[in-house]
Amino acid sequence: MANAQQLYTTRLRRKFGVEDEMSRYVAALYDMLASVLGQDKVVLRAGKVNALKMMRSQNLPDRLCGLQRLVLEDPTLERATTRVLQRKVLAEIEEAMADVIAQRNAEETIERRVNEKMAERHQEYVKDLKLEALRETGGPETPASQAKLDELQALSQRSLAASALQQLRPQTLRDVVGQEAAIRALLAKISSPYPQHAILYGPPGVGKTTVARLVLEVAKSRPYTPFAKDAPFVEASGTTLRWDPRETINPLLGSVHDPIYQGSRREFAEAGVPEPKLGLVTRAHGGVLFIDEIGEMDGSLQSRLLKVLEDKRVTFESSYYDESAPNVPEYVKRLFREGAPADFILIGATTREPDDIDPAIRSRCAEIFFSPLTQHQILSIVQGAIKRLGAKAARGVAQLIASYTIEGRKAVQIVADAYGQALYRLYPGKHAEKPKNPSILEEDVRAVVRASRLVQHTLVKGRATREVGKSFGLGVLHHLGSIIEIEAVAFPAAQAGKGTIRFNETAGTMAKDSVFNAASVLRALTGIDIAEFDLHINVVGGGNIDGPSAGLAIFLALYSAVTKMPLPQDVAVTGELSIQGKVRAVGGIVEKLYAARQAGMRRVLLPKENAREVDASLSGVRVIPVSNVDQVLRNLPKPRRRRSS
């Protein structure tokens, strides 16, 4: 009996001892969970998983189940009533607790690193604030930047006198020589309540740019024009205007600098905002956009310019633009939404022929032609330039300068260079006093000619003589007329009936066709079989004759060579010759007549169809319209008969 009681007591102690140990272990796990998650978070989680009563229970299965629900966050778990199940639950809780503690440690490590980084960034931010405060109080200058600023200011204080071209450039429309008709036409187009776009044709150096600028000044002074007093004159060159089809750059129309690849401003790049850049068309808004050599512009760019002329606005697009982004400035939103204003008058200038200009541009623009300058007009420009320089010129100097160019700008350059040569001639060394204005001599001009390798513009001069097989045609290139010397010789054929015709290959295929036409007309007119001759036709200088207008001159040279009839050397001809002997119309009549007068020709024969184009103000040249070669031969001056003694 005593032994049985002792065994029961041992079992009770073992049982309650184990339970006390497990209870303490569960309590320790509760404490650990509270330290990891925080007491408040444990209570909140216990409420969610319905474990509050179990946590406060003195019953081990209840406390163990509450702990299990807390750790696993599962309110459906039930109590473990047997020792085996309780040990299994404890193992499961331990595994889950290990995961929680590991996660917590990782979070603490990351949080610590984040705090360290934030502290570093805070220090940098504080440093930037200090630097900004220093800039606000002391400015952004450093000793190096201040030195650069001082150097720039020193350079700005130096200045040279205006260049010769600026000094001698016409200041009013009255100062422009030889373009009265073109000036009146452009004034009518621009100085109007309804100004028009215009294209100015003409040779270089006759004042197209200067006239366009001065006409705008006149228009700004008229109360009935839409131009304001500050209307801009924006100048560009069609030869240098370039653009990227990807729209990364377009100085004419404007472009969008995207924040990543195209270098927008720092505040835009950091915020990812595309930055529109305004083009010349917007700079010219309300004024004139002048494009020199407009015919050299890229065809696609010309098409886009036409779109702007019609819409009077430039639109912008970018895949980076987000209108809803909060960091986009209002002016950027407006540019993307409405575009940039571009209401201007386009004035283009070109040395090309009208057919070389885009038809779409021509259809929207009035066309005005500037005349080539005559010898007398060049003399007037030279004399005016000498006067504006305050210098004098010896007799014959102005005529000598005018013989080397028919461009007003080039004539002014020669005057300025000769003026410098005269100063150097008079004052070769140091001079204490300001030198007086010198007198320009012929030797000064010839020194400029030698240094610049200049040649006289018109080498061919009309002479009151006659030659066999030599005629003068007329050509035009870039609105500048020129004299074409054509000579021909005729020999008896080396083989009877097998004559040949030789002609400059460099003159071009159209000129070669003119030779064969002339040979056909010669045979039809005279009955002479050209197969009995070896003919050689030469264009003196070997120039390319791009057109049929030399046909009449080639016929006269051939006719003279075969018939031995001397031709007057003060007569020039132009016209296309058909195989029937008819003289057809050609282009560039005005420029050709100017060239004939420049060369001293007394008579010009041209197609009757071109007679209405003759400038009534052109003096010194007798113009004779002809329809066929019979009229040409009848209107050649007859040789004077010598008086018998």
Buried (B, 14 or more C-beta within 10 A) or exposed (E): EEEEEEEEEEEEEEEEEEEEEBBEBBEEBBEEBBEBBEEEEBBEBBEEBEBEEBBEBEEBBBBBBBBBBBBBEEEEBEBBEEEEBBEEBBEBBEEBBEEBBEEEEEEEEEEEEEEEEEEEEEEEEEEEEEEEEEEEEEEEEEEEEEEEEEEEEEEEEEEEEEEBEEEBBBEEBEBBBBBEBBBEBBBBBBBBEEBBBBBBBBBBBBBBBBBBBBBBBBBBEEEEBEBEEEBBBBBBBBEEBEBEEEBEBBBBBBBBBBBEEBEBEEEBBEBBBBBBBBBBBBBBBBBBBBBBBBBBBBEEBBEBBBEBBEEEBBBBEBEBBEEEEEEBEEEBEEBBEEBBBBBBBBBBBBBBBBEEBBEBBBEBBBBBBBBBBBBEBBBBBBBBBBEBBEBBBBEEBBEBBBBBBBBBBBBBBBBBBBBBBBBEBEEEEEEEEEEEBBBBBBEBBBBBBEEEEBEEBBEBEBEEEBBBBBBBBBBBBEBBBBBBBBBBBBEEBEEEEEBBBEBBEEBBEBBBEBBEBBBBBBBEBEEBEBBBBBBBBBBBEEBBBBBBBBBBBBBBBBBBBBBEBBBBBBBBBBBBBBEEBBBBBBBBBBBBBBBBBBBBBBBBBBBBBBBEBBEEEBEEBEBBBBBBBEBBBEBBBEEEEEEEE
